[in-house]
Amino acid sequence: MKKLLDKPDDAVRDSLEGLAAAHDELLTVRYEPNMVLRADAPLAGKVSLVSGGGSGHEPMHAGFVGKGMLDAACPGQVFTSPTPDQILAAVRAVDGGAGTLLVVKNYTGDVMNFEMAAEMASESGISTETVLVDDDVAVRDSLYTAGRRGVGATVLVEKCAGAAAEQGRPLEDVAAVARRVVDNSGSMGLALTSCTPPSVGRPLFELGDGEIELGVGIHGEPGRERRPLAPAAELAELLARPILDDLGLGGGDRVLAFVSSLGGTPLMELYVFYRDLVRVLGATGVTVERRLVGSYMTSLEMAGCSVTLLRLDDELTALWDEPVRTAALCWDDRDG
Amino acid sequence: MVELERHGSRPDAVDGSFVRSWLDEFAEEVARRRDELTQLDAAIGDADHGVNLDAGLRAVTSRLASEGETALGSDEKTPVAVGSPSADPSDSPVTDAPSVTSPSVGSLLQMVGMTLLSTVGGAAGPLYGSLFLKMAGALDSDSAVTAWEWSQALRVGVGSVSARGRAVAGDKTMLDALLPAVDTLQQMLEKGESLASALVAASGAAHDGMLATVPMVARKGRASYLGERSAGHQDPGATSAHMLVAAAARAAGGDAAAT
């Protein structure tokens, strides 16, 4: 293992201290339990958004804490969900009296920990709604699995629902926006290499030199198949096609196209891939109305990328364009 | 009648010191086999089971140890049993002495559950946390309970694992070790076996249940993403659950070396 660390077992805490030092104008970090709070929270009368999940996916979620997105993020250990007391503490810390939307990625651990936190919050008089993000089309949703995993759509949910909350909308509305984003998005990723959690010290899985894992999860979960590496244009087709089919996207549809590096793939390659993706979408008659390309939802140093498509309507487009001020996403009024 | 006498008999009473040895034994075993749990989890999960459970159990044993010291400290201040002149019966009545020196089984299990819930994370945190919290909730505030009451509480705890995880037998989870263990434990107690030998048998049943997860296709948790590819691997949750039952057998003085 070759990583920039002090003590491998302290990686999460050490990184949070660095985040706090780098962005003290935007956020406040509290420790034990670990939580990243919007600097001006709590905001009286505003619905608060709280999310969280295992560390190792940076900038998700802490990088999305700030005006127009999350009020709080709860980072767990690497690839391990945060704990109920931790989530409850964050919910309380940012409670503005208008209720809390919990944004939860669909993983067994996250679901159970957030569920227990929501039960505890309701016992202490804070109303919560939970939106489960399950956009990974690589996993077949059935009674016999834990269901689709939550991946890239999480960023889009946090952005659009965060904007709705910032406009002062009530909890039911904010939750409805979040669910609409989930219902209208799909994602799929591919890995070129594995990744190594600091306290494990070894790669989570092995991939041969010329091999890729198609449909990989953000914790190195296996995908649909292992296949030989191919040109980016072919891979863009392989990732986009199942999403287009799943969402039933075709001529006349407008989408937000989101391409994220899984951590190890440089922007240069990401742009090559994005160019190819735009061609694939163009050929199907789908219009790319908004886009996001960069490292936003990662798996440590894994090389590879993920594609998320969100079917846009006027309201979601307007919410996407609303100003945002976080460590990872930051713009004033956006137009196109 | 016979049942009542047996279940109420002293040698089989479960008290705070049993809970401490149980968790100490469990923590020791998980620490010793941390890498094995990690390897099993790496094959079908995300390689964090050993590390997280070990961290949580270290927190549990250190809190159990400090609770012990607190209790000892109170004991020194109010040595009511020897009738020290400083002992004032009005603020430390003799009848309260046992609850000061030995916290109830329920309160210890509650503390174990809360500690696991706040330190383990992942899926194991809420599952093991619920097991201990619901066990605690099923017991009254007595400093010692009968073996049968303890086994009933364990059944309630195991039921909460099923409810929280929305899993049943055969899903390739902790339950595949825990369900046969609690069944065997209660069958043996009903036959009049001592707690120690009933737990040794339960540990054997947990061991068989753990091995039975090998050919199963996972239907819950991260392993379920593998579908058919999860067959052929032993479930890490069932493995740590077997360690939990074997630890109870050792704490009760049973020789669980066989499992």
Interface residues (C-beta under 8 A of the other chain):
Chain A: P33 G54 G76 Q77 V78 F79 T80 S81 P82 T83 P84 D85 Q86 Y107 T108 G109 M112 N113 E115 M116 V139 L143 Y144 T145 A146 R149 P197 S199 V200 L204 F205 G217 H219 G220 E221 P222
Chain B: T38 A42 D46 A47 D48 V51 N52 M114 L117 S118 T119 V120 G121 G122 A123 A124 G125 P126 L127 G129 R164 G165 V217 R219 K220 G221 R222 S224 Y225 L226 G227 R229
